[in-house]
Amino acid sequence: MSQRTPSPPASGQSMWSFFREFLSNRQRVGAVAPTSVGVGRRMARLAHVPEARNVVEFGAGTGAITAPLLAALPADGRLFAYEIHEPFLDQLRTTFDDARLTLLGESAEAVRDLREREAPEGFDAIVCSIPFSLLPPPVTSGILGAGAAALKPGGIFVALQYHPTYLKPLLSQHFDSVRREVFPMNIPPALLLTAREPRGDR
Ligand SMILES: C[S@@+](CC[C@H](N)C(=O)[O-])C[C@H]1O[C@@H](n2cnc3c(N)ncnc32)[C@H](O)[C@@H]1O
């Protein structure tokens, strides 16, 4: 099995290309630079990726979180990564050569159908860095609802946000438990929300 997991692309060149994509589409890209590797590792731990079989990433960007997720994932695990920005998708295709990774160039709401195809029992975890506070509320609601419906009963949804208060009440509409922590070693400091007990379609 091919399993070459690179370090996250954090070179000056990739920082610059990320910033350029931010300038071309601020709302969708939502951050001026890729996430730090420390945040990615922390999200992998919060999502219990080392014990997971089927994990989904929402908003893979240039792979800053994808790389630590793959580093934490068991050899027989699978990671499905959604990314809608075509230049980032191209970059992901050339960066990662890992048979456990499936790249999906469509919006994260499609995870409902992915569950039917790939994991009828539900996914173990979803790790998300979509910039919800910049998106129309119905889009956020659609993605969170689909995420909750795609998780298995004990599944975990971990979200990275920079807005201090926006997402928690929206997550609480789809999950019975939501915890938050601040990760200060990131510029800007990152807010990590861990949601459990998905309500699914009930
Ligand atoms: C803040 S960036 C994070 C990128 C990367 N994960 C990181 O941490 O550096 C958010 C990413 O979410 C992607 N995105 C936005 N809306 C999306 C959607 N509906 N489905 C999938 N990806 C989406 C954007 O194109 C962008 O790459």
The ligand as an ORCA input file, in Angstrom:
! r2SCAN-3c Opt
* xyz 0 1
  C      -9.692     28.168      6.525
  S      -9.366     27.167      5.097
  C      -8.579     25.773      5.915
  C      -7.681     25.018      4.997
  C      -6.822     23.928      5.669
  N      -7.645     22.885      6.245
  C      -5.969     24.516      6.744
  O      -6.307     24.312      7.914
  O      -4.990     25.197      6.418
  C     -11.009     26.562      4.720
  C     -11.082     25.613      3.529
  O     -12.425     25.140      3.423
  C     -12.756     25.031      2.048
  N     -14.215     25.036      1.939
  C     -15.065     26.086      2.097
  N     -16.342     25.696      1.947
  C     -16.316     24.340      1.720
  C     -17.312     23.361      1.492
  N     -18.629     23.691      1.465
  N     -16.946     22.071      1.297
  C     -15.621     21.727      1.307
  N     -14.605     22.632      1.503
  C     -14.956     23.916      1.701
  C     -12.072     26.255      1.434
  O     -11.913     26.139      0.036
  C     -10.749     26.269      2.215
  O      -9.771     25.507      1.554
*
